[in-house]
Amino acid sequence: MRAIPLFFALLGCPSAPKAIVGNGSVTSSLPTDADSDADSDADSDADSDADSDADSDADSDADSDADSDSDSDADSDADSDADSDADSDADSDADSDADSDADPDWAGMYPGTVTVTSDFIGDLCSGEMTVYVDADGIFSGDGLCESLAGDTEVTVSGEFDEDLNAEGEVYLSSPLGESELSLSGDLTDGKIYFEWRIDSLAATATFESD
């Protein structure tokens, strides 16, 4: 009976895997195929996860770069459009200001002759008068209508409309007295023509620029 326990003590647990080599001595068991497969699967899973994470990070970076480039391009386009609009507005305003500041070609000084003509006996007086017209069409002028009976001071003021038709007043001062009358006229082909009626003298007065 002693031999049996001694046998098991020397042999070990019969259920444990063993390997018998060479002279019949017992050694520990070697890794099985299952262990190798498990390690291989674990390594494969780890590599796959790493590759997946790397791909995901690369895609995310690419998307982020694309979004950033798109935003940058959009901002650049918007800035360019804004600058272009601002430059265009500035140029337009400058042109408009330049046009506004430039005087129209009809603004200026118009020397000429003033004449008062009776309905019955011809000219009562005549003389020189100068009219000034500004860029807004406002006019003013004065002169002297000379005669044997005495000189008459003539002063005119008024405005030309968009069609260069004139409406205004004329002030007369002579030895016979003073009067204020309405005048009309126009500016055509670079020349001014005014006319007003003096009923007290049964006469018509005119001014014509040279």
Secondary structure, DSSP 8 states (H G I E B T S, - for coil): -THHHHHHHHH--TTS--EEETTTEEE-----HHHHHHHHHHHHHHHHHHHHHHHHHHHHHHHHHHHHHHHHHHHHHHHHHHHHHHHHHHHHHHHHHHHHHS--TT-EEEEEEEEEEETTTEEEEEEEEEEEE-TTSEEEEEEEEB-TT--EEEEEEEEE-TT-EEEEEEEEEETTEEEEEEEEEEEETTEEEEEEEEGGGTEEEEEEE-
